[in-house]
């Protein structure tokens, strides 16, 4: 008998009502749900697009996998190398990274100094984010450095500067000499040879890449490292390798993929995305109140039909489901129209870049708002719209059922 309420509801949905105002409210209800759904599709897709752009920037800099100690700052690399299957690993690079003081001319500022090996560019695509210079760590006997664009701007240095950058770090196993405090610091130097841009402040403003031999001397770590960066051979399953390596290393180490290396940043982006989803869902919920108005007026308009259906044997429960189906049809049609319109707009933005970021002539890494459609988001949006339509339909349909039963409080 479930087909009977659906059949009547479908007739009511497509037929013209006796009062023109009901038709107008029904159209407004569908349009309101459609616009809200379209906005959800477009906004969440733009968030996904920006996340994809940021992932691409990080992927150019961050290694495929990174091993760090979970019990201290440094560790001996051989404790990890012995657990690496040589037939699956294309590159393993040692990294020694620590905070230091940079002095250039009269300017001083704290930085993060990252010591890497000569084949460091084999682990990532750092060459693609260099805006000046190339990847080299030595010019003959002279150590070279790669700095972020923000840091180079802060110290006022270019690639043609003849003055080296000086790095200072306290001697790890020596007390501070109050008479000659300069003797309590290790000092090293390097010449700025390349400038990179990741579009993230923690890299562009604070990071300097130098040879690992320099950081070993500066920080008094002759063999230890702070991380091992790993690149896998083509065809090796990253998830499986990460899980197996973590099991071999045990609780003393963490094996991080690119997402986990930037977990805080991506978590923040997800929080922003779903807060926006909640705000738009609240607006969509307000639009769903039109469904209550539309159903309430339709119930008034169809009072004689309701009585005729009851005389023909329709139960109160069947009448209740007629108008419940009617509300669902309004929300469902609005959801389908909105999702189609949203997908069309996303396709147009992807193809033609209709809404641009650099409309005022600014310099950006992308010229138009990026869009990436995630099908799981579409399922969430569809479920949200249909769910709101259901709850908006329940109230007027239940009120009708209560009146028919002669419940107190009519």
N, C-alpha and C positions, 0 to 999 in steps of 0.2 A: 504493500500500500504506500510505500515511500514515493513511488512514481507519481501518485495522484497529487500530493502537495507541490511537487516540483513542476508538474504540468500546469497547474493553475497559476503558480508563481511566475512561470515563464510567460503565460498569456498576459498576466498583469504587467509584467516588465515591458513587454513590447507593444501592448495596446495603448491607445490614447485614453487618457483619463477624462472624466466629465468636467473636471475643473482644470482650467489651463494652468493655474498656479502650481498644481501638483506636478504637471509635466516640467515646468520650469525648475522647481525644487529638485526633482529627480535628476535633471540634466546637470544642475549645479552640484549635486552630490557626486555624480560620476566624474565631473570635471575637477572637483576639489580633490578627490582621491587620486585621480590621474596625475594632476600637477604635483601633489605631494610625493607620489611614487616616482615620477620622473626626476624630481629634485634629489631624492635619495639615491637613485641609480647614478646620476651625474656626479653628485658630490663625493660619494664613496669611490667611484671610479677615478676621480681626480686625485683623491688621497692615495689610492693604489698606484696611480701614475707617478706621483712624487716619490713614493716609497721605492718604486722601481728605479727612478733616476738616482736616488741616494744610494741604493744598493749597488748600482753600476759604478758610482764614484768610489765607494768603499772597496768594491771588488778589485779595482785597479791598484789599490794600495795594500789591503789586508791579504794575508796568505790564505790559501785554501783551508789549511788546518794549523792550529797553533797549540803547542804544548807548554803549559806553565805549571809551576809548583803550587800545590794547594796548602803547603805547610811552611812556606818561607818565600823569600824574595828571589833567591838564586838556587841553582842546582848544577850538578855536574852533567854535561851533555851525554856522557857515555852511559849513564843510567837509563837513558831513553833510547839512544841509538841501538843498543843491543836488542830492543824489542821491536824494531822496525823491520818489516819484511822487505828486503832489497828489491824483490821482483815487482813490488807494487809502488815503490816510491821513486819519483823522478828527481826530487831535490830536497835536501835537508839543510837548512841554514841556521847558524847560531846567531843569537841576538843578545846583546847586553845593553839594557836600557835603564837609565836612571836620571834623576834630576840634577842639574848643574847650573852654574852661573856663567852667563855669557858677557864678555866685555868686548865692545868694538868701538874704538875711538874713546869718546867720553861717555858712551852709553853703556849701561849695565842692565841686564834683565834676567830673571830666572827662565830656564828652558828645560825641555826634556831632550836629552841626548841619546840617540839610538845608534849603537854600534852594530854594523852588519858586515857580512863577508862580501868579497868581490863579485860573487855570482848572485847577489841579492835580487837583482832584477829578473832572475830566472823563476823566482817564487811568485811574482805578481806582474802587473802591467804598469809599473811605475813610469816607464818611458812615455806612456800615453798621457800622463798628467804633468809632465815637465813642460813648463811654458818658456823656459830659457835654459840653455846648456844641455848637456847630456850626462848619462849616468857613468861616472867614474869616481873612484875613491882615492886614486893617487895620480900625481903628475910627476913621474920620476920618483924622487924620495919625499916629495911634499904631499902631506895628506890633504884631501879635498873634502868639502862638505856640501850637502844638499839642504837647503832651507825652504820653509814655507814662504809663500808670497807675502803674508802679513808680517812675518818676522823680518824679512828683507826690507820691507817698507819701514818698519819701526826703527831699525838700526841705521837706515839710510844707506844700505850697501847694495852695490850692483856687482855683476860678474867680472867687471874690469877693475875692481878695487885691488890695490896692491897691498893693502894692510890686511893681515890675517885676523880671524876671529879667535879670541882667547877664551878658553874654557877653564873653569875653576871648580874643584870639588874637594871637600875636607878629606884629609887622609884618614882612612878607615880605622887603622889600628894605632893611631898616635894622638896623644892629648894636645889640646890647644896650647900653643906657646904664647903666653900673654906679653912677653917682651918683643918677640918677633912673630906676630900672628900670621904673617904671610908664609912662614915656614910650615904652617899647619895645613896648607892647601897644596894639592897637586895641580899642576898647570899643563895644559896642552893647547895646541893651536891647529887650525885648518883654514884653508882658503875656500871661500864660497865659490862653487863651480857651477851649480845648477839651482834653479828655483822651481818648486812644484806647487800645484794648487789642487786641493782636494775639496774645496768649498766647505770645510769644517774647521771651526776655530781651533780645536785642540790639535789639529795638524798644521794648519796654515800659519798660526800665530806662535806656536810653542815648540814645534818639533824641528830638530836638526839631525840629519843622518850623516854619520862619519864612519871611518873604518873601525872595525871591532877592536883592532890592536890599540887604537887610541883610547877607547873607553876602558879597556883592560888596565892600561897604565893609569888612567885618570881615577878610576874607582877602586883600584887595588884588588881586582879579581883576575888572577892570572889564567884560570881555566874555567871558572863558573860562567853560567849564562842565566839570563832571566827568562828566555823562551827559546824554543826550537820551532822554526817555521817550515811547514811541509807542503810540498806540491806532489800530488799523486800522478801516476802515469795515466795515459789516456785509456779510458774504459774501466778503470777501477771504481767501484761503487763507494762513494764518499761516506754515506751513512754507515755502511757495513764496516768499512775500514776504521772509522771513528769509534764505533762501538767495540770492535775487537781490540784496538789499541788501548782504549780506556780500561778494558778488562785486564789486559796484560800489565799495565802500569799500576793499577790499583788505586787506592784512595789518596796516595801522595801526589798525584798529578791530575790535571784537568786537560782534556783534549777538546778544543773549542773550534767550531766551524765559523764561517764568516758572520753568520747571524748572531751567534753567541759572543763573538768578540765585540760586537756593538749592541749587545742585548739591551742596555739602558736606553739607547737612542731609539731603537726599533720599538721597544715597549712604549716609549713616550708617544711615538707616532700612532701606535695602535690605540692608546688611550684617547688621543685627540680625535682619531677617526670615529671611535664608538661613542664618544661624548657628542660629537656632531650628529651621529645617527640617532641618539636619544633625543636631541633637541628637535631634529626634523620629524621624528616619530611623534613627539608631543604636538607639533604643528599639524601633523597628519591626523592625530586623534581629535583635534579641534574640528578639522574638516569632516571627520566621521560623524560629528553631531548632526550634520545635514541629513545623514541617513535616518537618524531618529525622527527628525522633522518630516522627512519624506514618507516614512512608513506610517507615522501617526496620522498624517493627512490622507494617506491612501486607505488606512483602516476606516476613517470617517467616510471617505468617498465610497467604499465598498460595503457599507453596512447592510444594504439590501442583499448584495450577493452573498454575504456571510450567512444571513438568515436563510436564504434559499439553499445554500450548501448544507446547512444543518438539517433543514427539512428533508433534503435528499439523502441524509444518513451520515454526513461528515461529522466526525467527532471533534471535540474541542482541541484535542491534541493535533489532529490533522490541520485544522484552521491555524493553530499556532505555528506549525511547520510551514504553512504556505507563506506567511509573512517573514518567517525566519529565512526561508529560501529567497524571498524577494530582497531582503537586505544583503544577503550574501551575493546575489547577482549584481547589485549595485557596486559593492566593494570589489568583486571579482572583475567586473568589466572595467572599472576604474584602474585596477591594478594592471590588467593586461594592456590597456591603452597606454598607461603611464610607463610601463616597462618597455613597450615598443618604441614610444617616443624618446625615452631615455637612451635606449640602445642606438637609435638613429642619430641622436645628438652626439653621443660618444663616438660613433663611427665618423661623423662629419668632422669632429674635432681631431680625431686621429689622422684622418686623411688630408684635411685642408688647413688645420690649425686656425680655426675661425677666431677664437679668443686668444690673443697674443699677450705675452708677458712683456716683451720689449717694444710695446707700442710707442713709448716715449724716447726710444733710441738708447736705452740703457744696455749695459753689457751683462748678459746672463748666459749660463751654460746651455739653456734651451730657449727657443724663441716663442713657443706657445705652451699653454697649459697641457701637461702630459695626461694621458688617459689610459688606464688599463682595466679591463673588465674582468672581474673575478666571479665565476659562476656561483660560488658558495655565498657571496654577498647577495646575488640576485635571489637565491632561495630564502635567505634571511629576510630580505625586503618583501618578497611575496608572502611569506608566512606572517610577517608583521601586519601587512595590509589586510589580509584575509582575517587574521585574528581580531584586529580592531573592528572590521566590518561585522564579525560575528557578535562581539560584545555590544556594538551599537544596535544590532538588530534584535537582541534578546529582550531589551527593556520594553519597547512598544508591543512586541508579540506576546510577552508574558503578561503585560497589563490587559491585553485583549482576552487572554485565557482566564485571568482572574475575574474579570467582569462577567464572562460567560458562566463561570462557576458560582457567581454570586458571593465572591469572597468579601469579607469586611474590609473596609478601607478603600472601596471603589470611589 
